[in-house]
Amino acid sequence: MSRSHARMPGLAAPIKVWDRAVRLLHWLLVVAVVVAWTSTLGLGFSRAHEAAGYISLGVVAIRVIWGFCGSPYARFSQFVRSRHEVLHYAGQLCEGKERRYVGHNPLGGWMVLLLLSLIASLGLTGWLYTTDYFWGRAWLDMLHHALAWALLVLVALHLAGVAFTSLRHRESLIAAMLSGRKPAPDPGDSVL
């Protein structure tokens, strides 16, 4: 077991990783997605659902901008890895030999892109459904619902990944997304 897997909480001084904007946008998106989902349970369309969709679109747009000009760990260039690096990391993960990343690991980075893309697609299809041209189109309604279920699957995978990584590296990623701080890297960790 690598040293990062034997990490004891509180031994290393924490470092700032997630800036305030990343954390705020993350939690706004969580709330908006939860409202969007719960506002349709058994009721269909509602004003809360529509508002949550527009808020989600706005949050995604701001997060994309912040992904190019934000703080170092917020930038896509910091955490979006090549297909080769993602597959290599996945292989190491399966062998139990993956390195700890201070920012997003290669799989987590692609999950961010998938979630942002899917939420943007949901917002776009939801908005299209309010236009005169696309109002009542069955295919658009089916696409919007399929995207919503795909988002639910991705959120479940995201939560499972957060739980797994938190346990594996003995650090709370949820606490890090609240405070912005993570334990300082060990020599074997990736500071990328």
C-alpha positions as CSV (number, residue, x, y, z in Angstrom):
1,M,0.0,0.0,0.0
2,S,1.5,3.4,-1.0
3,R,2.2,6.1,1.5
4,S,-0.8,8.2,0.3
5,H,-3.1,5.3,1.0
6,A,-1.8,5.2,4.6
7,R,-2.4,9.0,5.1
8,M,-3.6,9.9,8.5
9,P,-6.0,12.9,8.6
10,G,-4.6,16.1,10.1
11,L,-0.9,15.1,9.9
12,A,0.0,17.3,7.0
13,A,-0.9,21.0,6.9
14,P,-3.8,21.5,4.4
15,I,-3.3,23.5,1.2
16,K,-5.8,25.6,-0.7
17,V,-7.1,23.7,-3.8
18,W,-10.6,24.7,-4.6
19,D,-11.2,28.4,-4.8
20,R,-14.4,30.1,-3.6
21,A,-15.9,30.3,-7.1
22,V,-15.4,26.6,-7.8
23,R,-17.0,25.7,-4.5
24,L,-19.9,28.1,-4.9
25,L,-20.6,27.0,-8.5
26,H,-20.4,23.4,-7.5
27,W,-23.0,23.7,-4.7
28,L,-25.3,26.0,-6.7
29,L,-25.3,23.3,-9.4
30,V,-26.0,20.6,-6.9
31,V,-29.0,22.6,-5.5
32,A,-30.3,23.4,-9.0
33,V,-30.1,19.8,-10.2
34,V,-31.9,18.6,-7.0
35,V,-34.6,21.2,-7.5
36,A,-35.0,20.3,-11.1
37,W,-35.4,16.6,-10.3
38,T,-37.6,16.9,-7.3
39,S,-39.9,19.6,-8.9
40,T,-40.9,17.1,-11.6
41,L,-41.7,14.1,-9.4
42,G,-45.2,13.2,-10.3
43,L,-46.0,16.7,-11.4
44,G,-44.4,17.2,-14.8
45,F,-43.4,20.8,-15.7
46,S,-43.2,23.5,-13.1
47,R,-41.9,27.0,-12.7
48,A,-39.3,25.7,-10.2
49,H,-38.1,23.2,-12.8
50,E,-37.7,25.8,-15.4
51,A,-35.9,28.2,-13.0
52,A,-33.6,25.5,-11.9
53,G,-32.8,24.7,-15.5
54,Y,-31.9,28.3,-16.3
55,I,-29.8,28.6,-13.2
56,S,-28.0,25.4,-14.2
57,L,-27.3,26.8,-17.6
58,G,-25.9,30.0,-16.1
59,V,-23.7,28.1,-13.6
60,V,-22.3,25.9,-16.4
61,A,-21.5,28.9,-18.5
62,I,-19.7,30.6,-15.7
63,R,-17.9,27.4,-14.8
64,V,-16.7,27.0,-18.4
65,I,-15.4,30.5,-18.4
66,W,-13.7,29.9,-15.0
67,G,-12.2,26.7,-16.4
68,F,-10.1,28.9,-18.7
69,C,-9.3,31.9,-16.6
70,G,-9.8,30.8,-13.0
71,S,-7.3,29.7,-10.3
72,P,-4.8,27.0,-11.1
73,Y,-6.9,24.0,-9.9
74,A,-10.1,25.3,-11.5
75,R,-8.6,25.4,-15.0
76,F,-9.4,22.6,-17.5
77,S,-5.8,22.6,-18.5
78,Q,-4.9,21.4,-15.0
79,F,-7.2,18.4,-14.8
80,V,-8.4,17.4,-18.3
81,R,-6.0,14.6,-19.3
82,S,-5.4,12.7,-22.5
83,R,-7.2,9.4,-23.2
84,H,-3.9,7.6,-22.7
85,E,-3.4,9.2,-19.2
86,V,-7.0,8.3,-18.3
87,L,-6.6,4.7,-19.3
88,H,-3.2,4.4,-17.6
89,Y,-4.8,5.9,-14.4
90,A,-7.7,3.5,-14.6
91,G,-5.3,0.5,-14.9
92,Q,-3.4,1.7,-11.9
93,L,-6.7,2.1,-10.0
94,C,-7.7,-1.4,-10.8
95,E,-4.3,-2.6,-9.5
96,G,-4.7,-0.5,-6.4
97,K,-1.5,1.4,-7.3
98,E,-3.0,4.8,-8.4
99,R,-1.3,8.0,-7.2
100,R,-3.2,10.6,-5.2
101,Y,-3.9,13.8,-7.1
102,V,-4.2,17.1,-5.2
103,G,-6.7,18.3,-7.9
104,H,-9.0,16.1,-9.9
105,N,-7.6,12.7,-10.9
106,P,-7.8,11.9,-14.6
107,L,-11.1,10.1,-14.3
108,G,-12.5,12.9,-12.1
109,G,-11.5,15.5,-14.7
110,W,-13.4,13.7,-17.4
111,M,-16.4,13.3,-15.1
112,V,-16.4,17.1,-14.7
113,L,-16.6,17.6,-18.4
114,L,-19.3,14.9,-18.8
115,L,-21.5,16.4,-16.1
116,L,-21.1,20.0,-17.4
117,S,-21.9,18.8,-20.9
118,L,-24.9,16.8,-19.9
119,I,-26.3,19.6,-17.7
120,A,-25.8,22.1,-20.6
121,S,-27.6,19.7,-22.9
122,L,-30.5,19.3,-20.5
123,G,-30.8,23.1,-20.2
124,L,-30.7,23.5,-24.0
125,T,-33.3,20.9,-24.6
126,G,-35.5,22.3,-21.9
127,W,-35.2,25.8,-23.3
128,L,-36.0,24.5,-26.8
129,Y,-39.1,22.9,-25.5
130,T,-40.4,26.4,-24.5
131,T,-40.0,27.8,-28.0
132,D,-42.9,27.9,-30.5
133,Y,-41.2,25.7,-33.0
134,F,-40.2,22.9,-30.7
135,W,-43.2,23.0,-28.3
136,G,-44.8,19.6,-28.0
137,R,-42.3,17.7,-30.0
138,A,-42.3,14.2,-28.7
139,W,-38.7,13.5,-29.7
140,L,-37.4,16.5,-27.8
141,D,-39.4,15.5,-24.7
142,M,-37.9,12.0,-25.0
143,L,-34.4,13.3,-25.4
144,H,-34.7,15.6,-22.4
145,H,-36.0,12.8,-20.3
146,A,-33.2,10.4,-21.5
147,L,-30.6,13.1,-20.7
148,A,-32.1,13.5,-17.2
149,W,-31.8,9.8,-16.5
150,A,-28.2,9.8,-17.9
151,L,-27.4,12.7,-15.5
152,L,-28.8,10.7,-12.6
153,V,-26.5,7.8,-13.5
154,L,-23.5,10.1,-13.9
155,V,-24.3,11.7,-10.5
156,A,-24.4,8.3,-8.9
157,L,-21.1,7.4,-10.5
158,H,-19.6,10.7,-9.4
159,L,-20.8,10.2,-5.8
160,A,-19.4,6.6,-5.8
161,G,-16.1,7.9,-7.1
162,V,-15.9,10.6,-4.4
163,A,-16.7,8.1,-1.7
164,F,-14.2,5.6,-3.1
165,T,-11.4,8.1,-3.5
166,S,-12.1,9.6,0.0
167,L,-11.8,6.2,1.6
168,R,-8.9,5.1,-0.5
169,H,-6.8,8.2,0.2
170,R,-8.2,8.9,3.7
171,E,-9.3,12.4,2.9
172,S,-12.8,13.8,2.8
173,L,-13.4,15.2,-0.7
174,I,-16.7,16.6,0.5
175,A,-15.0,18.5,3.3
176,A,-12.5,19.7,0.6
177,M,-15.3,21.0,-1.5
178,L,-16.7,22.9,1.5
179,S,-13.4,24.3,2.8
180,G,-11.4,24.4,-0.3
181,R,-8.5,22.7,1.4
182,K,-6.9,19.3,1.1
183,P,-4.0,17.7,2.8
184,A,-0.6,18.7,1.4
185,P,0.8,16.2,-1.2
186,D,3.2,13.4,-0.2
187,P,6.2,12.9,-2.4
188,G,4.4,10.2,-4.4
189,D,1.3,12.3,-5.0
190,S,0.7,14.2,-8.2
191,V,0.4,18.0,-7.6
192,L,-1.1,18.4,-11.0
